Amino acid sequence: MALHTFSIDDALAALPGFPELRGRRTRLRGPRESDADALFAVFSDARVMRYWSRPPMTSRDEAAGLVAECHEQFEARTHLGWVITARDDDEAIGTCTLFHFDARNRRAEIGYALRADRWGQGLARDAVSRAIAWAIAHLGLHRIEADIDPRNDASRRLLHAIGFRTEGLMRERWIVGGDIADSEVLGLLAQDWRDG
């Protein structure tokens, strides 16, 4: 299969700022210092963090640090860490991140989190779908990967619904707060993408 010579590095370098993406129900925008309280509410919630590779945040300073880190990583063009909002509201209710860009293989990883009181409304699927559609169209990604805790059925359903396939299991990959967890690896090829 022939692959075009689209340069992910050039496309990332050409971005003047965080691209703002609008879905049917969500908006993805760059993080702001004023998002720290809302992001702390997301990442300090044990329900949200149950299947993450780090424990819940314990101070607002960690959320402020996350915002600063998102900007530093964007400047270095190593991550695109968007804040998720509802389409017609500006309050941060989660994050969606593209990271581990591999320009030679036209590959990246995706991660996401959503405030628990917004679960079950299709918002995470809408946000993840927008990020993937943008990454395929504007960065020329051929493959996107995700890893989830295999106990996270909701995340698996979301990813499978938009075309990801489970490709394997990495045993005892994470130790978070004394809990050892496996990692389920999923992959999406651009030709398998199903817009959410």
FENCOR-V441327 format. One record per residue. N is the residue number from 1. RES is the residue in three letters. PSI is psi in whole degrees, -180 to 180 (NA if undefined). OMEGA is omega in radians with two decimals (* if undefined). BURIAL is # if it has 24 or more other ideal C-beta (glycine too) atoms within 12 Angstrom, else .. Layout:
n	res	psi	omega	burial
N	RES	PSI	OMEGA	BURIAL
N	RES	PSI	OMEGA	BURIAL
This chain:
n	res	psi	omega	burial
1	MET	126	3.13	.
2	ALA	138	3.12	.
3	LEU	140	3.13	.
4	HIS	169	-3.03	.
5	THR	24	3.12	.
6	PHE	132	-3.10	.
7	SER	113	3.08	.
8	ILE	-42	-3.14	#
9	ASP	-44	3.12	.
10	ASP	-41	-3.14	.
11	ALA	-41	3.10	#
12	LEU	-44	-3.12	#
13	ALA	-31	-3.09	.
14	ALA	-11	-3.12	.
15	LEU	125	3.12	.
16	PRO	-19	-3.13	.
17	GLY	-178	3.10	.
18	PHE	124	3.05	#
19	PRO	137	3.07	#
20	GLU	127	-3.09	.
21	LEU	138	3.11	#
22	ARG	125	3.06	.
23	GLY	-170	3.09	#
24	ARG	-33	-3.03	.
25	ARG	-10	-3.06	#
26	THR	167	3.01	#
27	ARG	139	3.05	#
28	LEU	128	-3.13	#
29	ARG	168	3.09	#
30	GLY	150	3.13	#
31	PRO	152	3.12	#
32	ARG	157	3.09	#
33	GLU	-34	-3.12	.
34	SER	-8	3.10	.
35	ASP	-6	-3.00	#
36	ALA	-44	-3.12	#
37	ASP	-45	-3.12	.
38	ALA	-39	3.13	#
39	LEU	-34	3.05	#
40	PHE	-39	3.10	#
41	ALA	-36	3.11	#
42	VAL	-55	-2.93	#
43	PHE	-2	3.01	#
44	SER	-6	-3.10	#
45	ASP	118	-3.11	#
46	ALA	-29	3.11	.
47	ARG	-43	3.13	.
48	VAL	-40	-3.02	#
49	MET	-2	-3.07	#
50	ARG	-39	-3.06	#
51	TYR	17	3.12	#
52	TRP	169	-3.11	#
53	SER	18	3.06	.
54	ARG	156	3.13	.
55	PRO	167	3.11	.
56	PRO	150	3.05	#
57	MET	149	3.13	#
58	THR	-6	3.09	.
59	SER	151	3.11	.
60	ARG	-30	3.13	.
61	ASP	-33	3.10	.
62	GLU	-39	3.11	.
63	ALA	-41	3.06	#
64	ALA	-39	3.09	#
65	GLY	-36	3.09	.
66	LEU	-44	3.11	#
67	VAL	-48	-3.14	#
68	ALA	-42	3.13	.
69	GLU	-41	3.10	.
70	CYS	-41	3.13	#
71	HIS	-41	3.11	#
72	GLU	-43	-3.13	.
73	GLN	-33	3.06	#
74	PHE	-45	3.13	#
75	GLU	-37	3.11	.
76	ALA	-9	-3.12	.
77	ARG	38	3.08	#
78	THR	-23	3.13	#
79	HIS	150	2.89	#
80	LEU	101	-3.06	#
81	GLY	92	-3.14	#
82	TRP	155	2.89	#
83	VAL	138	3.05	#
84	ILE	133	2.97	#
85	THR	163	2.93	#
86	ALA	154	-3.01	#
87	ARG	-40	-3.06	#
88	ASP	25	-3.13	.
89	ASP	150	-3.09	.
90	ASP	0	-3.10	.
91	GLU	130	3.10	#
92	ALA	125	3.11	#
93	ILE	3	3.13	#
94	GLY	-172	3.11	#
95	THR	156	3.04	#
96	CYS	127	-3.00	#
97	THR	133	2.92	#
98	LEU	133	-3.05	#
99	PHE	179	-3.08	#
100	HIS	51	3.10	.
101	PHE	132	3.07	#
102	ASP	94	-3.02	.
103	ALA	-42	-3.09	#
104	ARG	-39	-3.11	.
105	ASN	5	3.12	.
106	ARG	56	-3.04	#
107	ARG	152	3.01	#
108	ALA	172	3.05	#
109	GLU	158	3.10	#
110	ILE	144	3.05	#
111	GLY	159	-3.07	#
112	TYR	157	3.05	#
113	ALA	147	-3.13	#
114	LEU	141	3.12	#
115	ARG	137	-2.97	#
116	ALA	-35	-3.11	#
117	ASP	-3	3.10	.
118	ARG	4	3.11	#
119	TRP	155	3.04	#
120	GLY	12	-3.12	.
121	GLN	4	-3.13	.
122	GLY	8	-3.08	#
123	LEU	-43	3.13	#
124	ALA	-44	3.12	#
125	ARG	-43	3.14	#
126	ASP	-45	-3.11	#
127	ALA	-47	3.14	#
128	VAL	-40	3.12	#
129	SER	-42	3.14	#
130	ARG	-44	-3.13	#
131	ALA	-42	-3.13	#
132	ILE	-45	3.12	#
133	ALA	-43	3.13	#
134	TRP	-44	-3.09	#
135	ALA	-39	3.11	#
136	ILE	-45	-3.08	#
137	ALA	-41	-2.99	.
138	HIS	-25	3.11	#
139	LEU	-11	-3.13	#
140	GLY	29	3.14	#
141	LEU	139	3.09	#
142	HIS	-29	-3.06	#
143	ARG	138	3.05	#
144	ILE	137	-3.09	#
145	GLU	154	3.05	#
146	ALA	148	2.96	#
147	ASP	136	-3.09	#
148	ILE	160	2.95	#
149	ASP	128	-3.09	#
150	PRO	-13	3.07	.
151	ARG	-7	-3.07	.
152	ASN	79	-3.09	#
153	ASP	-37	-3.10	.
154	ALA	-42	3.13	#
155	SER	-41	3.09	#
156	ARG	-46	3.14	.
157	ARG	-44	3.12	.
158	LEU	-52	-3.07	#
159	LEU	-43	3.11	#
160	HIS	-37	-3.11	#
161	ALA	-27	-3.11	#
162	ILE	10	2.97	#
163	GLY	-5	3.08	#
164	PHE	151	3.04	#
165	ARG	140	3.03	.
166	THR	129	-3.05	#
167	GLU	-11	3.13	.
168	GLY	178	-3.13	.
169	LEU	129	3.04	.
170	MET	115	-3.01	.
171	ARG	136	3.03	.
172	GLU	51	-3.07	.
173	ARG	-31	-3.06	.
174	TRP	143	2.95	#
175	ILE	110	-3.07	.
176	VAL	116	-3.14	.
177	GLY	35	3.14	.
178	GLY	-8	3.14	.
179	ASP	127	3.11	.
180	ILE	131	-3.07	.
181	ALA	146	3.01	#
182	ASP	172	3.09	.
183	SER	122	3.07	#
184	GLU	126	-3.08	#
185	VAL	129	3.12	#
186	LEU	149	3.12	#
187	GLY	148	3.09	#
188	LEU	125	2.99	#
189	LEU	146	-3.07	#
190	ALA	-38	-3.10	#
191	GLN	-14	3.12	.
192	ASP	-2	-3.06	.
193	TRP	130	3.05	#
194	ARG	112	-3.10	.
195	ASP	129	-3.11	.
196	GLY	NA	*	#
